[in-house]
């Protein structure tokens, strides 16, 4: 759990070093990653386009810009920020905090996130 917390902290530290792309997506290119293949093939943003840009706005306190880049990024950053002290507490005490069944939270959280990401993607792609 300590390694998981360290991983989350490093994601936020990395987001601090990235400059948000003004287009609302493409910040990941600064990491040497390729452009989104889904966008190149279809012309549509994928459900995670703008996620890195959103994270880099969140760490700067630019929540409206983060939401505009990708609302899922704001949600994931918020949950990740909440998980850092929780995972450190578990690592320090050896006991789960706030729940006795973390697997249930993980499953329902993942299902909820996928549903939210899909709805946001449909809205961004076909309504706006």
Secondary structure, DSSP 8 states (H G I E B T S, - for coil): -HHHHHHHHHHHHHHHHS---TTSS-GGGGGT----HHHHHHSS--TTTTHHHHHHHHTTT-HHHHHHH-HHHHHHHHHHHHHHHHHHHHHHHSS-SS-S-HHHHHHHHHHHHHHHHHHHHHIIIII-
